[in-house]
Amino acid sequence: MRLSVSLGLWQDRPPEEALDTARAAEAAGYPELWIGEMATWDAFALGTAIGAATERISLTFGPLAVTVRDPATIAMGVASVAALTGRSTGVALGTSSDVVVRGWHGRSRSRAATALAESAAAVRQLLGGEKSTVDGSVVGSRGYRLRLPAPASPLTIAAFGPRALDVAARHADRMVVNLVSPAAAETLVRGLREAASRRDRTPPPVAAWVVGVADPGPAEIEQLRRGVVGYLAAPGYADMFRAEGFGDLVDFARTRPHPRELLAAVPVEAIAAVGLIGSGAEIAAKAAEYAAAGVDELAIVPATSDDDPGGEKTLAACRSAAVPFDA
């Protein structure tokens, strides 16, 4: 199992802390940093700053919402960071959520899986230095070629449902899943392998984004509890939390209580179901569960606090605890 780091971009922490996490990840020996994009930073601007603040860690952007960013702007962004920083770069594509796509950006999520497949084909062409030829029914790109050096970036697909799994089986160099228990990860790995088998393809490796905190204090626990609130009633995630024994919590979330009430009802065990939390031994045991589920890489999303700015302590502890699984 490979280890990497993903920025948490926590809303209760200073935005500039992302640079601290990047430096901590490199200092702890992680080879790759995932830079997502949600409510705070433009991913490519932040990636350029991180490239200036670190020396060697590779940068993967995303998952980027394919109905918000088109293939040409994605390819230009990745190539720009690669050229400005000299770093190895990758890109991850996903479909994001109604809140982000429809609410924040005023775009449609209809036929999202088709958009994901068409974007994957076009982005791969562009990052490989080809002139784009994808005339998609939802998104596409024709006649564009990067003017900057093509970075030949590997392509990761974020997947959770069956149609996205099929896109990953067809197009991905790697698949990523987010906020999943080992049991849910095992189901998704099996679904990817079945989709790849139907197409007579070798399934790509699977990475799982997992929250992590070593010997947590109250501030870290509160941060992680807050982070799962929006998933409890969401399609697919609700079923996962129910399967992990939190059916009453899911039922409560579906009554649409005030967020403060729902947050107060989230037990630490619900976070532990989808992350690496606790002592070194507990972290190692949970990493072993993900490995047994068929996960090839853990992308650790470290909790941060005034006691552990940037998640430095957590990243060092997770790296040490998971050493037997890090190849």
C-alpha positions in Angstrom: 0.0 0.0 0.0 1.2 3.5 -1.0 0.7 6.5 1.2 0.0 10.1 0.1 -1.5 13.2 1.6 -4.6 15.3 0.8 -5.1 18.8 2.0 -8.1 19.1 4.3 -8.8 22.7 3.5 -10.7 22.8 6.8 -13.1 25.8 7.0 -12.4 26.3 10.7 -8.6 26.8 10.1 -6.6 29.7 8.5 -6.5 29.1 4.7 -2.8 29.6 4.6 -2.4 26.5 6.8 -2.5 24.5 3.5 1.1 25.5 3.0 2.0 24.1 6.4 0.4 20.8 5.6 2.3 20.6 2.3 5.6 21.3 4.0 4.8 18.7 6.8 3.9 16.1 4.2 7.2 16.5 2.4 9.2 16.5 5.6 7.5 13.3 6.7 8.5 11.6 3.4 5.2 11.4 1.5 5.7 11.4 -2.2 2.5 13.0 -3.4 0.1 15.8 -2.3 -3.5 16.0 -3.5 -4.8 19.6 -3.9 -8.6 19.6 -4.0 -10.8 22.5 -4.9 -14.0 23.5 -3.0 -14.7 26.8 -1.3 -11.4 28.4 -0.6 -8.4 28.2 -3.0 -8.2 28.0 -6.7 -6.4 24.7 -6.9 -3.8 25.7 -9.5 -2.9 29.0 -7.7 -2.4 27.1 -4.5 -0.4 24.4 -6.3 2.0 27.0 -7.6 2.5 28.5 -4.2 3.1 25.0 -2.7 5.6 24.3 -5.4 7.5 27.4 -4.3 7.3 26.4 -0.6 8.5 22.8 -1.0 11.3 21.1 -2.9 10.2 17.8 -4.4 6.7 16.5 -3.5 4.6 15.7 -6.6 1.2 17.5 -6.9 -2.1 16.0 -8.0 -5.0 18.4 -8.6 -8.6 17.4 -7.8 -10.9 15.8 -8.0 -12.0 18.7 -10.2 -15.6 19.0 -11.1 -16.0 18.2 -14.8 -19.2 20.2 -15.1 -17.5 23.3 -13.7 -14.0 23.1 -15.3 -13.7 22.2 -19.0 -11.0 20.0 -20.4 -8.9 22.8 -21.9 -8.8 24.9 -18.7 -8.0 21.8 -16.7 -5.1 20.9 -19.0 -3.8 24.5 -19.0 -3.9 24.6 -15.2 -2.0 21.4 -14.8 0.6 22.3 -17.4 1.0 25.8 -16.0 1.8 24.5 -12.5 4.2 21.9 -14.0 6.0 24.5 -16.0 6.2 27.1 -13.2 7.3 24.7 -10.5 9.1 21.9 -12.3 7.1 19.4 -10.4 5.6 16.1 -11.4 1.8 16.7 -11.7 -1.3 14.7 -11.9 -5.0 15.4 -12.2 -8.1 13.8 -10.7 -11.6 14.3 -12.2 -15.0 13.9 -10.5 -18.6 14.9 -10.7 -18.8 16.8 -7.4 -22.1 17.6 -5.7 -25.3 19.5 -6.4 -24.3 22.1 -3.8 -21.1 22.9 -5.6 -22.1 22.5 -9.2 -25.7 23.7 -9.3 -25.7 26.0 -6.2 -22.3 27.7 -6.2 -21.5 27.6 -10.0 -25.0 27.6 -11.5 -24.1 24.6 -13.8 -26.1 21.5 -14.6 -25.1 18.0 -13.2 -27.3 16.2 -15.7 -25.6 13.3 -17.5 -22.7 13.7 -15.1 -21.2 10.3 -15.8 -21.2 11.1 -19.5 -19.5 14.4 -18.8 -16.9 12.5 -16.7 -16.1 10.1 -19.5 -15.9 12.8 -22.2 -13.7 15.0 -20.0 -11.4 12.1 -19.2 -10.9 11.4 -22.9 -10.2 15.1 -23.8 -8.0 15.8 -20.8 -5.8 12.7 -21.5 -5.3 13.9 -25.1 -4.3 17.4 -24.1 -2.0 16.4 -21.2 -0.3 13.9 -23.6 0.5 16.8 -26.0 -2.2 15.9 -28.6 -4.6 18.2 -30.4 -8.0 17.6 -28.9 -10.6 15.8 -30.9 -13.4 15.1 -28.5 -16.8 16.3 -29.7 -18.8 15.3 -26.6 -22.5 15.4 -26.1 -22.0 17.2 -22.7 -18.5 18.5 -22.7 -15.6 18.3 -25.1 -12.7 20.0 -26.8 -11.7 20.2 -30.5 -8.6 21.7 -32.1 -6.7 22.8 -29.0 -3.2 21.8 -28.1 -1.2 23.0 -25.1 1.4 25.7 -25.9 3.3 24.8 -22.7 5.2 21.5 -22.5 2.7 18.6 -22.1 3.2 17.2 -18.6 1.9 13.6 -19.5 0.1 13.7 -16.2 -1.5 10.5 -14.9 -5.3 10.6 -14.8 -7.3 9.7 -11.7 -11.1 9.2 -11.7 -13.2 9.8 -8.5 -15.9 7.2 -8.3 -18.7 6.1 -6.0 -21.6 4.9 -8.1 -21.7 2.2 -10.8 -21.5 4.6 -13.8 -18.4 6.3 -12.4 -16.8 3.0 -11.7 -17.3 2.1 -15.4 -15.6 5.4 -16.4 -12.7 4.6 -14.1 -12.4 1.2 -15.6 -12.2 2.7 -19.1 -10.2 5.8 -18.6 -8.3 5.9 -15.3 -4.7 5.4 -14.4 -6.0 5.3 -10.8 -9.4 5.5 -9.1 -10.0 7.4 -5.9 -12.8 7.0 -3.4 -13.5 9.4 -0.6 -14.7 9.0 3.0 -15.4 5.3 2.9 -15.1 2.5 5.4 -13.0 -0.6 4.6 -16.2 -2.5 3.9 -17.4 0.1 1.5 -14.0 0.4 -0.1 -14.0 -3.4 -0.7 -17.4 -3.1 -2.5 -16.1 -0.3 -4.7 -12.9 -2.2 -5.5 -14.9 -5.2 -6.5 -17.2 -3.1 -8.6 -14.2 -1.6 -10.4 -12.7 -5.0 -11.1 -16.0 -6.3 -12.5 -16.3 -3.2 -14.7 -12.8 -3.7 -16.0 -13.4 -7.4 -16.6 -16.4 -6.6 -18.7 -14.2 -4.4 -20.9 -11.3 -6.9 -20.9 -9.1 -4.3 -19.2 -6.7 -4.4 -16.2 -8.3 -2.5 -13.3 -6.3 0.6 -12.2 -5.1 0.9 -8.6 -7.4 2.3 -6.0 -6.7 5.2 -3.6 -8.8 6.1 -0.7 -9.0 9.5 0.9 -9.2 8.9 4.7 -9.2 11.4 7.5 -6.5 10.9 10.0 -5.6 12.1 13.5 -3.0 10.8 15.9 -4.0 10.8 19.6 -6.7 13.4 19.0 -7.7 16.2 21.3 -11.2 17.8 21.5 -10.5 20.3 18.7 -9.5 17.6 16.1 -12.4 15.5 17.0 -14.8 18.4 16.6 -13.3 19.2 13.2 -13.7 15.7 12.0 -17.2 15.3 13.4 -18.2 18.5 11.5 -16.7 17.1 8.3 -19.0 14.1 8.2 -22.3 16.0 8.9 -23.0 16.7 5.2 -22.5 13.1 4.2 -24.8 11.3 6.7 -28.0 11.7 4.6 -26.3 11.7 1.2 -27.1 8.9 -1.3 -24.7 6.0 -1.0 -23.0 7.5 2.1 -26.1 7.1 4.2 -26.2 3.4 3.3 -22.5 3.0 4.2 -23.0 4.7 7.6 -26.1 2.5 8.2 -24.1 -0.6 7.4 -21.5 0.5 9.9 -24.1 0.5 12.7 -25.2 4.2 12.6 -28.7 3.7 11.2 -30.3 5.8 13.9 -27.9 8.7 13.1 -28.8 8.4 9.4 -32.5 8.4 10.2 -32.0 11.5 12.3 -30.0 13.3 9.6 -32.8 12.6 7.1 -35.3 14.5 9.3 -33.3 17.6 8.3 -32.5 18.8 11.9 -30.6 22.0 12.5 -26.9 21.4 11.7 -25.9 22.1 15.3 -28.3 19.3 16.5 -26.9 16.9 13.9 -23.3 17.7 14.8 -24.1 17.1 18.5 -25.4 13.7 17.7 -22.3 12.5 15.7 -20.3 10.1 17.8 -16.5 9.7 17.5 -17.1 6.1 16.4 -18.7 7.3 13.2 -15.5 9.2 12.3 -13.4 6.2 13.2 -15.4 4.1 10.8 -14.0 6.1 7.9 -10.5 7.1 9.0 -7.2 6.5 10.8 -7.8 7.8 14.4 -6.2 7.1 17.7 -2.9 5.6 18.8 -0.2 4.3 16.5 -1.4 0.8 17.0 -5.0 1.8 16.1 -3.9 3.6 13.0 -1.8 0.6 11.9 -4.7 -1.8 12.4 -7.1 0.4 10.4 -4.6 0.7 7.6 -4.4 -3.1 7.5 -8.2 -3.2 7.1 -8.0 -0.9 4.0 -5.2 -3.0 2.6 -7.2 -6.2 3.1 -10.1 -4.5 1.3 -8.0 -4.1 -1.8 -7.1 -0.4 -1.4 -3.7 0.2 -3.0 -3.1 3.7 -1.6 -4.2 5.7 1.4 -4.4 9.5 0.9 -4.4 10.8 4.4 -6.4 14.0 5.1 -4.9 15.2 8.4 -6.9 17.0 11.0 -5.3 20.2 12.1 -5.6 22.4 15.2 -3.6 24.9 17.3 -2.0 21.9 19.0 -1.0 20.4 15.6 -0.9 23.1 12.9 -0.8 21.7 9.5 -1.3 18.2 10.9 2.5 17.7 11.2 2.2 15.4 14.3 -0.5 13.3 12.6 1.3 13.0 9.3 4.5 11.8 11.0 2.6 9.4 13.2 0.5 7.9 10.3 3.7 7.5 8.2 5.4 5.7 11.1 2.4 3.5 12.0 1.7 2.5 8.4 5.3 1.8 7.4 4.6 -1.9 7.0 2.0 -1.1 4.4 3.9 1.6 2.5 5.7 0.2 -0.5 
